[in-house]
Amino acid sequence: MTSSSILILGGVGFIGRHFVHYVVQNNLAQYICVVDKVLPQTAYLSEAHKASFKKVEFRQGNLINPASVESCFNKPDGTEYDYVFNFAAETKYSQVQEVYQERIFQLSVNCAKEAAKRKVKAFITISTAEIYDHDQGASTESSKIKPWTVIAQHKYQAEQELQKIEGLNLIILRPAVVYGPGALLGLTPRLIIGRVYQHLDEEMKLLWSKDLKLNTVHVDDVVRASWHVAKWYEESGKKPEDETPIFNLSDKEDTDQETINKHLRDIFGIETGYHGSVVSSFAKLNLDSVTEDINEKHLAPWAKLLSQSDIRVSPLSPYLDEELLYNNALSVNGSKIEEVTGFKYIVPNLTKEKLIEIVDGFKAQNFWP
């Protein structure tokens, strides 16, 4: 075990809980404090994650409030944290602008200012690869910026603001679609919809084309990269006045819609296809009504499946937000982190087994019919 003490902000969320588990399992820090507004007891943690949370100090805190942030940074022994990991952010789509302004931008700035004030050795924050222009090839860290979701707009504003904070040892990570056990977003709605079409015994047809890029990265690699860059930053002797290290996170699969559909066919024994250009063109012009129709088609059968399996509570839903149905490619080059820091992806490809692992995790919690 190293003698590091670390503060994990937003540690109960999807990436955060995996990070807590990773750090605990590998004895990477001597003292671990986790802060979140959500209590672990109400957060549908897996059994393995519950066990890891018993080995850390948990504090409930509202990171939108600067006074609350300051108290979260106070360690019992009066010393400062070595590393601070910021996984806290609003992840739900279709919220009003003010929510994102507060829970992404303001929250990030509050936490980063406190980290700078206390001269934390590394402050790692998670942004998103949705900030890149979707019309270009695989985006590198220096590609054109054109955020295409409201979350991405606020993430990018936060990135820019954080880079202006004097004395902040900042590292920014921009992951592609993050998937893995316990994910409610990302690829999970597609798995849920695959299960719905298995139940309906119908072909699952998607908008746009089979080669629409939807690049992915496994949550295990996101958490490993977060720890790796903190150590790398400290060991490389970087200083706050140096250029901020920014790294994309994306596996080697170059995942597109067809990569995912192939796995859904194998897992659920369903047929998959694509609506032709006429339907897709219509959808582009009428996306709100098309989104409504799609959700109507999936929500009732999913509710029926849950009821038939006697599942009364499940955080899972086939509901898709309009922003997730845009014809926008997420194509990301994630190799710079390997070249610059020596990081290696341990899940380089999106496999059927990794998707089944997500389903099995939910079955173990009695959330999956």
C-alpha positions as a Markdown table, in Angstrom:
| # | Residue | x | y | z |
|---|---|---|---|---|
| 1 | Met | 0.0 | 0.0 | 0.0 |
| 2 | Thr | 1.2 | 3.5 | -0.8 |
| 3 | Ser | 0.9 | 6.2 | 1.9 |
| 4 | Ser | -1.3 | 8.3 | -0.4 |
| 5 | Ser | -4.5 | 9.9 | 1.0 |
| 6 | Ile | -7.2 | 10.5 | -1.6 |
| 7 | Leu | -10.5 | 12.3 | -1.9 |
| 8 | Ile | -13.1 | 10.9 | -4.3 |
| 9 | Leu | -15.8 | 13.3 | -5.3 |
| 10 | Gly | -19.0 | 11.8 | -6.7 |
| 11 | Gly | -17.7 | 8.4 | -5.5 |
| 12 | Val | -21.2 | 6.7 | -5.4 |
| 13 | Gly | -21.9 | 7.3 | -9.1 |
| 14 | Phe | -21.2 | 4.7 | -11.8 |
| 15 | Ile | -17.5 | 5.5 | -12.5 |
| 16 | Gly | -16.9 | 6.6 | -8.9 |
| 17 | Arg | -18.0 | 3.4 | -7.3 |
| 18 | His | -15.8 | 1.4 | -9.6 |
| 19 | Phe | -12.9 | 3.6 | -8.8 |
| 20 | Val | -13.5 | 3.2 | -5.0 |
| 21 | His | -13.6 | -0.6 | -5.5 |
| 22 | Tyr | -10.4 | -0.5 | -7.6 |
| 23 | Val | -8.4 | 1.6 | -5.1 |
| 24 | Val | -9.6 | -0.6 | -2.1 |
| 25 | Gln | -9.0 | -3.9 | -3.9 |
| 26 | Asn | -5.5 | -3.0 | -4.9 |
| 27 | Asn | -4.5 | -1.3 | -1.6 |
| 28 | Leu | -3.5 | 1.9 | -3.5 |
| 29 | Ala | -4.1 | 4.4 | -0.7 |
| 30 | Gln | -3.8 | 4.6 | 3.0 |
| 31 | Tyr | -6.7 | 6.9 | 3.6 |
| 32 | Ile | -9.7 | 7.2 | 1.3 |
| 33 | Cys | -12.6 | 9.6 | 1.7 |
| 34 | Val | -15.6 | 9.4 | -0.5 |
| 35 | Val | -18.0 | 12.3 | -0.9 |
| 36 | Asp | -21.4 | 12.2 | -2.6 |
| 37 | Lys | -24.8 | 13.7 | -2.2 |
| 38 | Val | -26.3 | 10.2 | -2.6 |
| 39 | Leu | -25.9 | 7.7 | 0.3 |
| 40 | Pro | -24.3 | 4.3 | -0.7 |
| 41 | Gln | -27.2 | 2.5 | 1.1 |
| 42 | Thr | -29.7 | 3.9 | -1.5 |
| 43 | Ala | -27.5 | 3.6 | -4.6 |
| 44 | Tyr | -28.0 | 0.0 | -5.7 |
| 45 | Leu | -24.4 | -0.9 | -5.1 |
| 46 | Ser | -23.3 | -4.5 | -6.0 |
| 47 | Glu | -22.3 | -6.8 | -3.1 |
| 48 | Ala | -18.6 | -6.4 | -4.1 |
| 49 | His | -18.9 | -2.6 | -4.1 |
| 50 | Lys | -20.8 | -2.6 | -0.8 |
| 51 | Ala | -17.8 | -4.5 | 0.7 |
| 52 | Ser | -15.3 | -1.9 | -0.6 |
| 53 | Phe | -17.4 | 1.0 | 0.7 |
| 54 | Lys | -17.1 | -0.4 | 4.2 |
| 55 | Lys | -13.4 | 0.2 | 4.0 |
| 56 | Val | -13.5 | 3.9 | 3.2 |
| 57 | Glu | -14.7 | 7.0 | 5.0 |
| 58 | Phe | -18.0 | 8.3 | 3.5 |
| 59 | Arg | -19.2 | 11.8 | 3.8 |
| 60 | Gln | -22.5 | 13.1 | 2.4 |
| 61 | Gly | -21.8 | 16.5 | 0.9 |
| 62 | Asn | -23.3 | 19.0 | -1.5 |
| 63 | Leu | -20.5 | 20.1 | -3.8 |
| 64 | Ile | -22.5 | 23.0 | -5.2 |
| 65 | Asn | -22.0 | 24.7 | -1.9 |
| 66 | Pro | -18.5 | 26.2 | -1.4 |
| 67 | Ala | -18.7 | 25.8 | 2.4 |
| 68 | Ser | -19.6 | 22.2 | 2.0 |
| 69 | Val | -16.7 | 21.7 | -0.4 |
| 70 | Glu | -14.3 | 23.2 | 2.1 |
| 71 | Ser | -15.4 | 20.9 | 4.9 |
| 72 | Cys | -15.1 | 17.9 | 2.5 |
| 73 | Phe | -11.5 | 18.8 | 2.0 |
| 74 | Asn | -10.8 | 18.8 | 5.7 |
| 75 | Lys | -9.0 | 15.7 | 6.8 |
| 76 | Pro | -9.3 | 14.4 | 10.4 |
| 77 | Asp | -5.5 | 14.6 | 10.9 |
| 78 | Gly | -5.2 | 18.1 | 9.6 |
| 79 | Thr | -3.0 | 17.2 | 6.6 |
| 80 | Glu | -4.0 | 17.7 | 3.0 |
| 81 | Tyr | -5.0 | 15.1 | 0.4 |
| 82 | Asp | -2.5 | 13.9 | -2.1 |
| 83 | Tyr | -4.9 | 13.4 | -5.0 |
| 84 | Val | -8.5 | 14.5 | -5.6 |
| 85 | Phe | -10.6 | 12.6 | -8.2 |
| 86 | Asn | -13.7 | 14.5 | -9.5 |
| 87 | Phe | -16.3 | 12.0 | -10.8 |
| 88 | Ala | -19.2 | 14.3 | -9.6 |
| 89 | Ala | -21.5 | 15.6 | -12.3 |
| 90 | Glu | -25.1 | 15.5 | -13.4 |
| 91 | Thr | -25.3 | 12.6 | -15.9 |
| 92 | Lys | -29.1 | 12.7 | -16.7 |
| 93 | Tyr | -30.0 | 14.1 | -20.1 |
| 94 | Ser | -33.0 | 16.4 | -20.8 |
| 95 | Gln | -32.5 | 18.6 | -17.7 |
| 96 | Val | -32.9 | 22.4 | -17.8 |
| 97 | Gln | -29.7 | 24.4 | -18.4 |
| 98 | Glu | -29.5 | 25.7 | -14.8 |
| 99 | Val | -29.2 | 22.1 | -13.5 |
| 100 | Tyr | -26.0 | 21.5 | -15.6 |
| 101 | Gln | -24.7 | 25.0 | -14.9 |
| 102 | Glu | -24.9 | 24.2 | -11.2 |
| 103 | Arg | -24.1 | 20.4 | -11.1 |
| 104 | Ile | -21.4 | 20.3 | -13.7 |
| 105 | Phe | -19.8 | 23.8 | -14.1 |
| 106 | Gln | -20.2 | 25.3 | -10.7 |
| 107 | Leu | -19.5 | 22.1 | -8.9 |
| 108 | Ser | -16.3 | 21.5 | -10.8 |
| 109 | Val | -15.0 | 25.0 | -10.3 |
| 110 | Asn | -15.8 | 24.9 | -6.5 |
| 111 | Cys | -13.9 | 21.7 | -6.1 |
| 112 | Ala | -10.9 | 22.7 | -8.3 |
| 113 | Lys | -10.5 | 26.1 | -6.5 |
| 114 | Glu | -10.4 | 24.3 | -3.1 |
| 115 | Ala | -7.8 | 21.8 | -4.5 |
| 116 | Ala | -5.6 | 24.6 | -5.8 |
| 117 | Lys | -5.8 | 26.4 | -2.5 |
| 118 | Arg | -4.6 | 23.3 | -0.7 |
| 119 | Lys | -1.9 | 22.5 | -3.3 |
| 120 | Val | -3.2 | 19.1 | -4.0 |
| 121 | Lys | -0.6 | 17.1 | -6.0 |
| 122 | Ala | -3.1 | 16.1 | -8.7 |
| 123 | Phe | -6.7 | 17.0 | -9.5 |
| 124 | Ile | -8.2 | 14.6 | -12.0 |
| 125 | Thr | -11.5 | 15.5 | -13.6 |
| 126 | Ile | -13.7 | 13.5 | -16.0 |
| 127 | Ser | -15.0 | 15.3 | -19.1 |
| 128 | Thr | -16.5 | 13.7 | -22.2 |
| 129 | Ala | -15.5 | 12.9 | -25.8 |
| 130 | Glu | -19.0 | 14.3 | -26.8 |
| 131 | Ile | -17.3 | 17.7 | -26.9 |
| 132 | Tyr | -15.7 | 17.0 | -30.3 |
| 133 | Asp | -17.2 | 17.9 | -33.7 |
| 134 | His | -19.0 | 14.7 | -34.7 |
| 135 | Asp | -18.3 | 15.3 | -38.4 |
| 136 | Gln | -14.6 | 14.6 | -38.4 |
| 137 | Gly | -12.7 | 11.3 | -38.3 |
| 138 | Ala | -11.4 | 9.8 | -35.0 |
| 139 | Ser | -11.0 | 12.9 | -32.7 |
| 140 | Thr | -7.6 | 13.4 | -31.1 |
| 141 | Glu | -7.1 | 15.8 | -28.1 |
| 142 | Ser | -6.4 | 18.7 | -30.5 |
| 143 | Ser | -9.4 | 18.1 | -32.8 |
| 144 | Lys | -12.1 | 20.7 | -33.4 |
| 145 | Ile | -14.4 | 21.2 | -30.5 |
| 146 | Lys | -18.2 | 21.4 | -31.1 |
| 147 | Pro | -20.1 | 19.9 | -28.1 |
| 148 | Trp | -23.3 | 18.1 | -29.3 |
| 149 | Thr | -25.0 | 17.4 | -26.0 |
| 150 | Val | -26.0 | 19.9 | -23.3 |
| 151 | Ile | -23.9 | 17.9 | -20.8 |
| 152 | Ala | -20.9 | 18.2 | -23.1 |
| 153 | Gln | -21.3 | 21.9 | -23.5 |
| 154 | His | -21.1 | 22.4 | -19.7 |
| 155 | Lys | -18.2 | 19.9 | -19.4 |
| 156 | Tyr | -16.2 | 21.8 | -21.9 |
| 157 | Gln | -17.0 | 25.2 | -20.2 |
| 158 | Ala | -15.8 | 23.6 | -16.9 |
| 159 | Glu | -12.6 | 22.3 | -18.6 |
| 160 | Gln | -11.9 | 25.9 | -19.9 |
| 161 | Glu | -12.6 | 27.5 | -16.5 |
| 162 | Leu | -10.5 | 24.9 | -14.6 |
| 163 | Gln | -7.5 | 25.6 | -16.8 |
| 164 | Lys | -7.5 | 29.2 | -15.7 |
| 165 | Ile | -7.3 | 28.4 | -12.0 |
| 166 | Glu | -3.9 | 29.4 | -10.7 |
| 167 | Gly | -1.9 | 26.7 | -8.9 |
| 168 | Leu | -4.2 | 23.8 | -9.9 |
| 169 | Asn | -2.4 | 20.5 | -10.8 |
| 170 | Leu | -5.1 | 19.6 | -13.3 |
| 171 | Ile | -5.5 | 16.5 | -15.5 |
| 172 | Ile | -8.5 | 16.1 | -17.8 |
| 173 | Leu | -9.8 | 12.8 | -19.1 |
| 174 | Arg | -12.3 | 12.6 | -22.0 |
| 175 | Pro | -13.9 | 9.2 | -22.3 |
| 176 | Ala | -15.9 | 7.8 | -25.2 |
| 177 | Val | -19.1 | 5.8 | -24.2 |
| 178 | Val | -18.3 | 4.3 | -20.8 |
| 179 | Tyr | -19.8 | 0.8 | -20.2 |
| 180 | Gly | -19.5 | -1.9 | -17.6 |
| 181 | Pro | -21.4 | -3.6 | -14.7 |
| 182 | Gly | -23.8 | -1.2 | -13.0 |
| 183 | Ala | -24.0 | 1.3 | -15.9 |
| 184 | Leu | -27.5 | 2.7 | -16.3 |
| 185 | Leu | -26.6 | 4.8 | -19.4 |
| 186 | Gly | -24.2 | 4.2 | -22.3 |
| 187 | Leu | -24.8 | 0.7 | -23.9 |
| 188 | Thr | -27.2 | -0.5 | -21.2 |
| 189 | Pro | -30.4 | 1.0 | -22.8 |
| 190 | Arg | -29.5 | -0.9 | -26.0 |
| 191 | Leu | -29.2 | -4.2 | -24.0 |
| 192 | Ile | -32.6 | -3.5 | -22.3 |
| 193 | Ile | -34.2 | -2.8 | -25.7 |
| 194 | Gly | -32.6 | -6.0 | -27.0 |
| 195 | Arg | -34.4 | -7.9 | -24.2 |
| 196 | Val | -37.6 | -6.1 | -25.1 |
| 197 | Tyr | -37.4 | -7.3 | -28.8 |
| 198 | Gln | -36.6 | -10.8 | -27.6 |
| 199 | His | -39.8 | -10.7 | -25.6 |
| 200 | Leu | -41.8 | -9.1 | -28.6 |
| 201 | Asp | -40.2 | -11.6 | -31.0 |
| 202 | Glu | -39.6 | -8.8 | -33.5 |
| 203 | Glu | -36.7 | -7.4 | -35.5 |
| 204 | Met | -34.9 | -4.5 | -33.7 |
| 205 | Lys | -34.4 | -1.7 | -36.2 |
| 206 | Leu | -32.3 | 1.3 | -35.6 |
| 207 | Leu | -32.1 | 4.7 | -37.1 |
| 208 | Trp | -29.2 | 5.9 | -39.2 |
| 209 | Ser | -26.6 | 3.5 | -40.5 |
| 210 | Lys | -24.8 | 0.4 | -39.3 |
| 211 | Asp | -21.4 | 2.2 | -39.5 |
| 212 | Leu | -22.4 | 5.2 | -37.2 |
| 213 | Lys | -19.5 | 5.3 | -34.8 |
| 214 | Leu | -20.2 | 4.8 | -31.1 |
| 215 | Asn | -16.7 | 4.4 | -29.7 |
| 216 | Thr | -16.5 | 2.8 | -26.3 |
| 217 | Val | -14.3 | 2.4 | -23.2 |
| 218 | His | -14.8 | -0.1 | -20.4 |
| 219 | Val | -15.2 | 1.4 | -16.9 |
| 220 | Asp | -12.3 | -0.7 | -15.6 |
| 221 | Asp | -10.0 | 1.2 | -18.0 |
| 222 | Val | -11.5 | 4.6 | -17.0 |
| 223 | Val | -10.7 | 4.0 | -13.3 |
| 224 | Arg | -7.3 | 2.5 | -14.0 |
| 225 | Ala | -6.4 | 5.5 | -16.2 |
| 226 | Ser | -7.6 | 7.9 | -13.5 |
| 227 | Trp | -5.2 | 6.4 | -11.0 |
| 228 | His | -2.4 | 6.0 | -13.5 |
| 229 | Val | -2.4 | 9.7 | -14.6 |
| 230 | Ala | -2.4 | 10.9 | -11.0 |
| 231 | Lys | 0.8 | 8.9 | -10.3 |
| 232 | Trp | 2.3 | 9.8 | -13.7 |
| 233 | Tyr | 1.6 | 13.5 | -13.1 |
| 234 | Glu | 3.4 | 13.5 | -9.7 |
| 235 | Glu | 6.3 | 11.4 | -10.9 |
| 236 | Ser | 6.9 | 13.4 | -14.1 |
| 237 | Gly | 7.4 | 16.5 | -11.9 |
| 238 | Lys | 4.8 | 18.5 | -13.8 |
| 239 | Lys | 3.8 | 21.9 | -12.5 |
| 240 | Pro | 0.5 | 23.8 | -12.6 |
| 241 | Glu | 2.0 | 26.4 | -15.0 |
| 242 | Asp | 2.8 | 23.6 | -17.5 |
| 243 | Glu | 0.2 | 22.9 | -20.3 |
| 244 | Thr | -2.7 | 20.9 | -18.8 |
| 245 | Pro | -2.5 | 17.2 | -19.8 |
| 246 | Ile | -5.7 | 16.1 | -21.6 |
| 247 | Phe | -6.3 | 12.5 | -22.6 |
| 248 | Asn | -9.0 | 10.8 | -24.5 |
| 249 | Leu | -10.1 | 7.3 | -23.3 |
| 250 | Ser | -11.3 | 5.0 | -26.1 |
| 251 | Asp | -10.6 | 1.3 | -26.7 |
| 252 | Lys | -9.3 | -0.4 | -29.9 |
| 253 | Glu | -12.6 | -1.6 | -31.1 |
| 254 | Asp | -13.7 | 1.5 | -33.1 |
| 255 | Thr | -17.2 | 0.4 | -32.1 |
| 256 | Asp | -20.1 | 1.3 | -34.4 |
| 257 | Gln | -23.8 | 0.4 | -34.3 |
| 258 | Glu | -23.3 | -2.8 | -36.1 |
| 259 | Thr | -20.6 | -4.0 | -33.6 |
| 260 | Ile | -23.2 | -3.6 | -30.8 |
| 261 | Asn | -26.0 | -5.1 | -32.9 |
| 262 | Lys | -23.9 | -8.2 | -33.6 |
| 263 | His | -23.5 | -8.8 | -29.9 |
| 264 | Leu | -27.3 | -8.2 | -29.3 |
| 265 | Arg | -28.1 | -10.8 | -32.0 |
| 266 | Asp | -25.9 | -13.3 | -30.2 |
| 267 | Ile | -27.1 | -12.5 | -26.7 |
| 268 | Phe | -30.8 | -12.3 | -27.3 |
| 269 | Gly | -31.2 | -14.4 | -30.5 |
| 270 | Ile | -33.0 | -11.5 | -32.2 |
| 271 | Glu | -32.8 | -10.0 | -35.7 |
| 272 | Thr | -31.5 | -6.5 | -36.1 |
| 273 | Gly | -31.6 | -4.0 | -39.0 |
| 274 | Tyr | -31.7 | -0.4 | -39.9 |
| 275 | His | -34.4 | 2.0 | -41.0 |
| 276 | Gly | -33.7 | 3.1 | -44.6 |
| 277 | Ser | -32.6 | 6.7 | -45.5 |
| 278 | Val | -36.3 | 7.8 | -46.0 |
| 279 | Val | -37.3 | 6.9 | -42.4 |
| 280 | Ser | -34.0 | 8.3 | -41.0 |
| 281 | Ser | -34.5 | 11.6 | -42.9 |
| 282 | Phe | -38.0 | 11.9 | -41.6 |
| 283 | Ala | -36.7 | 11.1 | -38.1 |
| 284 | Lys | -34.1 | 13.9 | -38.4 |
| 285 | Leu | -36.9 | 16.4 | -39.0 |
| 286 | Asn | -39.3 | 15.1 | -36.4 |
| 287 | Leu | -37.0 | 13.8 | -33.7 |
| 288 | Asp | -39.1 | 14.7 | -30.8 |
| 289 | Ser | -42.2 | 12.8 | -32.0 |
| 290 | Val | -40.0 | 9.9 | -33.2 |
| 291 | Thr | -38.4 | 9.7 | -29.8 |
| 292 | Glu | -41.8 | 9.6 | -28.2 |
| 293 | Asp | -42.9 | 6.8 | -30.5 |
| 294 | Ile | -39.8 | 4.8 | -29.8 |
| 295 | Asn | -40.1 | 5.1 | -26.0 |
| 296 | Glu | -43.8 | 4.2 | -26.2 |
| 297 | Lys | -43.0 | 1.1 | -28.1 |
| 298 | His | -40.4 | -0.1 | -25.5 |
| 299 | Leu | -41.7 | 1.1 | -22.1 |
| 300 | Ala | -44.9 | -1.0 | -21.8 |
| 301 | Pro | -43.2 | -4.3 | -22.7 |
| 302 | Trp | -40.4 | -3.7 | -20.3 |
| 303 | Ala | -42.8 | -2.9 | -17.5 |
| 304 | Lys | -44.6 | -6.2 | -18.3 |
| 305 | Leu | -41.3 | -8.1 | -18.3 |
| 306 | Leu | -40.5 | -6.7 | -14.8 |
| 307 | Ser | -43.9 | -7.5 | -13.5 |
| 308 | Gln | -43.8 | -11.1 | -14.9 |
| 309 | Ser | -40.5 | -11.6 | -13.1 |
| 310 | Asp | -42.0 | -10.1 | -9.9 |
| 311 | Ile | -39.4 | -7.3 | -10.0 |
| 312 | Arg | -40.9 | -4.4 | -8.1 |
| 313 | Val | -37.9 | -2.1 | -8.1 |
| 314 | Ser | -35.4 | -1.6 | -10.9 |
| 315 | Pro | -33.3 | 1.4 | -11.8 |
| 316 | Leu | -33.3 | 0.1 | -15.4 |
| 317 | Ser | -35.3 | 1.7 | -18.2 |
| 318 | Pro | -35.4 | 1.4 | -22.0 |
| 319 | Tyr | -36.2 | 5.1 | -22.1 |
| 320 | Leu | -34.0 | 7.0 | -24.6 |
| 321 | Asp | -33.5 | 10.8 | -24.5 |
| 322 | Glu | -33.7 | 12.7 | -27.7 |
| 323 | Glu | -30.1 | 13.7 | -27.5 |
| 324 | Leu | -29.0 | 10.1 | -27.7 |
| 325 | Leu | -30.8 | 9.6 | -31.0 |
| 326 | Tyr | -29.0 | 12.3 | -32.9 |
| 327 | Asn | -27.2 | 11.1 | -36.0 |
| 328 | Asn | -23.9 | 12.1 | -34.4 |
| 329 | Ala | -20.8 | 9.9 | -34.6 |
| 330 | Leu | -18.6 | 9.4 | -31.5 |
| 331 | Ser | -15.3 | 8.6 | -33.0 |
| 332 | Val | -12.3 | 8.9 | -30.7 |
| 333 | Asn | -8.6 | 8.2 | -30.8 |
| 334 | Gly | -7.6 | 7.1 | -27.3 |
| 335 | Ser | -3.9 | 6.3 | -28.0 |
| 336 | Lys | -2.2 | 9.5 | -26.7 |
| 337 | Ile | -2.5 | 8.4 | -23.1 |
| 338 | Glu | -0.5 | 5.2 | -24.0 |
| 339 | Glu | 2.2 | 7.1 | -25.9 |
| 340 | Val | 2.7 | 9.8 | -23.3 |
| 341 | Thr | 2.2 | 8.0 | -20.0 |
| 342 | Gly | 2.7 | 4.3 | -20.7 |
| 343 | Phe | -0.9 | 3.4 | -19.9 |
| 344 | Lys | -2.3 | 0.1 | -21.3 |
| 345 | Tyr | -5.9 | -0.7 | -21.9 |
| 346 | Ile | -6.9 | -4.1 | -20.4 |
| 347 | Val | -10.2 | -4.2 | -22.2 |
| 348 | Pro | -9.2 | -3.3 | -25.7 |
| 349 | Asn | -12.3 | -4.7 | -27.4 |
| 350 | Leu | -16.1 | -4.7 | -26.9 |
| 351 | Thr | -16.9 | -8.4 | -26.4 |
| 352 | Lys | -20.2 | -10.3 | -26.0 |
| 353 | Glu | -18.9 | -11.5 | -22.6 |
| 354 | Lys | -18.4 | -8.0 | -21.3 |
| 355 | Leu | -22.0 | -7.1 | -22.3 |
| 356 | Ile | -23.3 | -10.3 | -20.7 |
| 357 | Glu | -21.4 | -9.3 | -17.5 |
| 358 | Ile | -23.6 | -6.2 | -17.3 |
| 359 | Val | -26.8 | -8.2 | -17.6 |
| 360 | Asp | -25.6 | -10.8 | -15.1 |
| 361 | Gly | -24.7 | -8.0 | -12.6 |
| 362 | Phe | -28.3 | -6.7 | -12.8 |
| 363 | Lys | -29.7 | -10.2 | -12.6 |
| 364 | Ala | -27.7 | -10.8 | -9.4 |
| 365 | Gln | -29.4 | -7.6 | -7.9 |
| 366 | Asn | -32.8 | -8.8 | -9.2 |
| 367 | Phe | -33.2 | -5.8 | -11.5 |
| 368 | Trp | -33.3 | -7.7 | -14.8 |
| 369 | Pro | -36.2 | -9.9 | -16.0 |
